[in-house]
Amino acid sequence: MVSLADIRQEHIKLLNHIGSLDAISSRTKHPLRETQFQMKNILNIWDTHEKKEEELFKNLPSKFPIKSMEMKHQLLRGHWKVLNLALQSHDEDIIKIALDTDGKMFSARLKEHILIEEKLFDKL
């Protein structure tokens, strides 16, 4: 069974990597390598994290907003897809634009999503 403590530890790791991703476009003129590195770090955690959360959600009280959390996961996946497509282009300008648009939206929404989950977990 998935532990709530594990989920919370992963939230901390994700927030740390998101902070690094946020700073890339202002810190470097050539974001390709660092963006790839940070996105790989996020993906390594996030894919399994989502699966763990889905398992955890199944065991939570019915008052927990599972559908809302799942919909937010799908929204985040959309922004993630745009970032990956930009990376696959290997075009520095496209990557910068994607970081400034979908990267910022992904980051803000993931932070908000984690904050909401943490508040809900505190009520359990």
N, C-alpha and C positions, 0 to 999 in steps of 0.2 A: 504494500500500500504506500502511496505517496504521502510524504510528510509535509505539513504546512511549513515547517521550518526550512525544508529544502526549497520550497517555492519562494519563500521570502529571501533566502540566500541568493537565489537566481535573480530575483528582482534587483538586488543590490548590484550584482555583476552586470546585468543589462543596463542599469542606469549609469554605471561607470563607463561602459563602452559607448553608450549614447552620448555622454558628455564629450568623449573623444571624437566621435563622429561629427558632432555639432561644431567643433572648433576647426575642423580641417579646412573648410573653404576660406576662413580668415587667416589661417596660419601658413598656407602653402600655395604656391602658384601652380604646382603640379600635383593634383590630388589623387591621381590614379592609384598609385601603390598604397598609400596610407588608407584611402577609402576602401580598397579591396581588403586590406588587413583588418580594419575595424568591422567591416560588414561580415567577414568570415568569423570573427570573434562573436559577433552578435548572433549570426546564424547557428553557430555551434551550440549556443545556449538555447536560443529561441525555439528551434524545431522540437527539441526534446521537452523544453519547458511547456510549450503549448499542449503537448500530449499528456504531460503530467497534470497540468491544470484541468484538462478535460476529464481525466480519471478522478481527480479530486472533486470536481464539480458534481460528478455523479453521486458522491457520498455526502453532499452537503444538504442542509435542510431545503425544502421546496421554496422557502421565501428568498433564497439566494438568487439573484438575477442572472441565471445561467445563459439564457438566450441573448441577453444584452451583452454579456461578456464574449460569447461566441461571435456575435455580429461585429464587435469591435476587433476581434482577432482577424476577421475577414477584411475589414477596412484597412488594418495595418498591413495585411498581405498585399493589398493593391499598391500601396506606397512602396513596399519592399520590391515589388515586381518592377516598378518604374526605375528604382535605383539600380537594380540588377541589369536592366536593359541598357541604361546609361553606361554602366561599367563595361558591358560587353561591346559597346561601340568603340572603346579605347580612345574616344575623343575628349580631350581635356575640357573643352568648352561645354560639351553636352553634360559631362560629369558635374561641372561646377553649377550649371543650371539645375540639374536634378537635385544636387545637394541643397541649393538655395530654395527649391520649391518642395518637392516630395521629401527630401531629406529633413527639412525643417518640420513639415507636417507629420512625417513618421515619428520624429523625435518627440514633438509636442504631444502627439496622441498616445504614444507609448508611455511617456511619463505620466500623463493624465490617467491612462488605463491602469497603470501599476498603482498609482495613488488611490484610485477608487477601489481596486482589489484589496489593497492593504487596509483601508478603512472598513471594508466589508469583513475582512478576516478578523479584524479587531473585535467585531461584534459577535463572532462565533463563540 
